[in-house]
Amino acid sequence: MSGRAHIVGDHIDTDVIIPAGRLNDPRPEVLARYCMENLDPKWVEGVSQGDVIVAGLNFGCGSSREHAPISIKACGISAVIARNFARIFFRNAINIGLPIFECPEAVDATEDGDVVSFDMGAGTITNETKGLTFQAEPFPEFMLGIMEAGGLVEYTKHKLTNAS
Amino acid sequence: MARPMTITEKILARHAGATEVKPGQFVNVRPDVVMANDITAPLAIDAFLASGASRVFDPARVALVPSHWAPPKDILSAELVHKMRTFARDQGIEGFYEMGRGGIEHVILPEEGVVVPGDVVLGADSHTCTYGGVGCFSTGVGSTDLGCALATGETWLRVPESIRFEFNGSLGRYVSGKDLILFAIGQIGCDGARYQAMEFVGETLESLPMYQRLTMCNMAIEAGGKSGIVPPDAVTRAYEDGRARREPVYLESDGDSEYTARYTWDVSGLEPQVACPFLPSNTKPISEAKGLEMDQVFIGSCTNGRLEDLEAAAEVLRGRRVHDRIRCIVLPGSDRVWRAAEKAGLVAIFVEAGCSVGPSSCGPCLGGHLGVLSAGERCAATSNRNFRGRMGHRDAETYLVNPHIAAATAVAGHLCSPDDLD
C-alpha cells in the first residue's frame, strides 16, 4: 500500500476531521465528502485512493465520534501516521480497520506530497521519495489479535460463537 | 504487602476480578453502566447486530439518551433517533430518556443516581468522563467499542497512569470548578493528560459542591485525559444519600500511590478563566480577555447546565437586560433541571432579561442546531470545546467561560465579569 503524504499539524480534532453538522447522515460515502472540512473545505479534492495523512501530536482529539476515522478511511486515505494519537481515536481506528502508526521519526522526515508506503504486519513505514524506512511503535499483542480478526466486531463475533 | 493503588486502579481491579492492577496493563472489565447517545448509538447498534448478538447483555445496565439531536432537527437525524428508540423498546431498555423526561446524558445519569461511586462506566461520548465527579471510573469510547460491550457486557481497558492535581486556597466570588479545570488545562496543555487519569484533590476540592466537581471531570478529556475523578468524601456521601440506585462503593487512593506527575496550585487569587479559540488550553484570566465583543451567549451543556449553574447566571441577569447585540440562549441540562429552574423563578428571570430559554439539548455546543454560528460570529459559551468549526462555521469563534461570566457578557455585549457591570 502506498500513496502521497498529506501533512497536517498538531491537535487535529474530530470537529476539524468531520463537523457535527455532517453527522446526521453517517453513511461512509457521505462522510467521505466532508473529511477535514474545517481544515480546508476542499481538502478531500486533493486526496487520491491510497494516500496517507502525516500528522503531529494528539491526532483525533475531542469527540468520540467514530465518524471521524470512517470519513478518513472512506475518502481514500489508507493510513494515518502521527507523532501520537488521542486515545478514543486510536481505539476507533483499530476497531474499524483504519491502519495507524505512531512514529515521530517518519513524521519528521516526511514532506507534503512524498510517496509513503507501509507494512501493517511489520509496523514499518517507508518514505519512497527519500528512500528511508522507519519502525513504528509496536502494537500490544492483545491489539494485534483484534486487528488480525479483522476489527473488533469480528473479534467479538468469534468470542460470542465460542461462548455458545 | 499489596502495591499501593490509586482510586482509579482500585476501581479497575475490582471490575477486572483482580486484587491489583498496574498502569499499562490491559484488563477486561465488566462495566456497571453502558451508555450511548443519538449520534453514537445508531452506529453502535450496527456493530452490535454485526457481531451476531441479538439481546443486550443486561437491559437494566444500558442507558440510551437522545440528547444531541434533541429535538430531531431534520429527517436524517429523526431517523437516527428513531433507530435508537426502536432498539431501546425492542431490547426492553428502560433507561431510554425521552425528551421531557430526559436531557443531556451527563447531567441525567449522576442526577438520577444511575452512576454511583465505585462504578466503571463506559459511554459512547467523550464527555463520559463527567461521572468521575461522584468518584467512579468513567470513560468515553466509540460506537464499535460500545456496540460490542452491549453484546458481551465487557470491554478491554488499558489501566491508565494517574496525575494528581492538588488545589489549595479558597475561590473568589465568581470563580468555580469551571475555572479550576480551564486553568489546569491551560497549564498542562490539551494533551497534557493524554491516556491518563486526572485525580483532583486538595482543600479547595473539599468544599467544592458536586455540580462543580462534575464540571471539572467533564473537561478531563480536553486535556486528553482518559478519565477524571474526585475521590469520594462527605460531599459525595451527602449527594448520593437518597439518590444512588445501587449501593455506592467508596474508595480512596493509598497515600503512597504512584503518580506520573503531581501539580499543586494555590488558587486563592485565581480569576475566572476564558479559553480562547481554537483550543480549550488557550486560556487567559478574564481581565486579559475583557472587552471582546460577542454575538451569542450560550448557557447550558453537560459542562454547566445544572441547576446551580443556572442560579449563577440568573444571579447576574436578575433585573438586567441582555445587550441588544446578543442572542442569549439558555438550555437547562435536563428536564429535571428545567422544572426546578422554573419552580425557582429562574426561567422568568431569563425570559424577562431577554434570553431565549429552550429545551434540554446538546444542540449549540456541537454546532448541531438551536444556535449555530455564522462566519465571523463570536460566542461566549459555558460548554467545553472551542475547536475550529465546533459551534458552526469554521470562521466562527467560541470562548469558554463559567456561567457568571457568560451572563455578565450577555448583559455587557462583550466579555466581562459581573464586577464590571453597572
Chai-1 contact restraints between the chains, C-beta under 6 A:
chainA,res_idxA,chainB,res_idxB,connection_type,confidence,min_distance_angstrom,max_distance_angstrom,comment,restraint_id
A,H11,B,C190,contact,1.0,0.0,6.0,A-B,restraint_1
A,D13,B,F387,contact,1.0,0.0,6.0,A-B,restraint_2
A,D15,B,F387,contact,1.0,0.0,6.0,A-B,restraint_3
A,D15,B,G389,contact,1.0,0.0,6.0,A-B,restraint_4
A,D15,B,R390,contact,1.0,0.0,6.0,A-B,restraint_5
A,V16,B,R388,contact,1.0,0.0,6.0,A-B,restraint_6
A,P19,B,G389,contact,1.0,0.0,6.0,A-B,restraint_7
A,A20,B,L366,contact,1.0,0.0,6.0,A-B,restraint_8
A,A20,B,G367,contact,1.0,0.0,6.0,A-B,restraint_9
A,A20,B,G368,contact,1.0,0.0,6.0,A-B,restraint_10
A,G21,B,G367,contact,1.0,0.0,6.0,A-B,restraint_11
A,L23,B,I39,contact,1.0,0.0,6.0,A-B,restraint_12
A,N24,B,L76,contact,1.0,0.0,6.0,A-B,restraint_13
A,N24,B,S77,contact,1.0,0.0,6.0,A-B,restraint_14
A,D25,B,L76,contact,1.0,0.0,6.0,A-B,restraint_15
A,P26,B,L43,contact,1.0,0.0,6.0,A-B,restraint_16
A,N38,B,R388,contact,1.0,0.0,6.0,A-B,restraint_17
A,N38,B,G389,contact,1.0,0.0,6.0,A-B,restraint_18
A,N38,B,R394,contact,1.0,0.0,6.0,A-B,restraint_19
A,L57,B,D191,contact,1.0,0.0,6.0,A-B,restraint_20
A,N58,B,D191,contact,1.0,0.0,6.0,A-B,restraint_21
A,S63,B,S126,contact,1.0,0.0,6.0,A-B,restraint_22
A,S64,B,A124,contact,1.0,0.0,6.0,A-B,restraint_23
A,S64,B,D125,contact,1.0,0.0,6.0,A-B,restraint_24
A,S64,B,S126,contact,1.0,0.0,6.0,A-B,restraint_25
A,S64,B,G140,contact,1.0,0.0,6.0,A-B,restraint_26
A,S64,B,G142,contact,1.0,0.0,6.0,A-B,restraint_27
A,E66,B,L43,contact,1.0,0.0,6.0,A-B,restraint_28
A,E66,B,G142,contact,1.0,0.0,6.0,A-B,restraint_29
A,E66,B,S143,contact,1.0,0.0,6.0,A-B,restraint_30
A,R87,B,Y195,contact,1.0,0.0,6.0,A-B,restraint_31
A,R87,B,K226,contact,1.0,0.0,6.0,A-B,restraint_32
A,I88,B,S126,contact,1.0,0.0,6.0,A-B,restraint_33
A,I88,B,G140,contact,1.0,0.0,6.0,A-B,restraint_34
A,R91,B,D145,contact,1.0,0.0,6.0,A-B,restraint_35
A,N92,B,G142,contact,1.0,0.0,6.0,A-B,restraint_36
A,N95,B,T144,contact,1.0,0.0,6.0,A-B,restraint_37
A,F142,B,F26,contact,1.0,0.0,6.0,A-B,restraint_38
A,L152,B,T144,contact,1.0,0.0,6.0,A-B,restraint_39
A,L152,B,C148,contact,1.0,0.0,6.0,A-B,restraint_40
A,V153,B,A47,contact,1.0,0.0,6.0,A-B,restraint_41
A,V153,B,A50,contact,1.0,0.0,6.0,A-B,restraint_42
A,V153,B,S51,contact,1.0,0.0,6.0,A-B,restraint_43
A,T156,B,S51,contact,1.0,0.0,6.0,A-B,restraint_44
A,T156,B,C148,contact,1.0,0.0,6.0,A-B,restraint_45
A,T156,B,A151,contact,1.0,0.0,6.0,A-B,restraint_46
A,K157,B,S51,contact,1.0,0.0,6.0,A-B,restraint_47
A,K157,B,G52,contact,1.0,0.0,6.0,A-B,restraint_48
A,L160,B,G52,contact,1.0,0.0,6.0,A-B,restraint_49
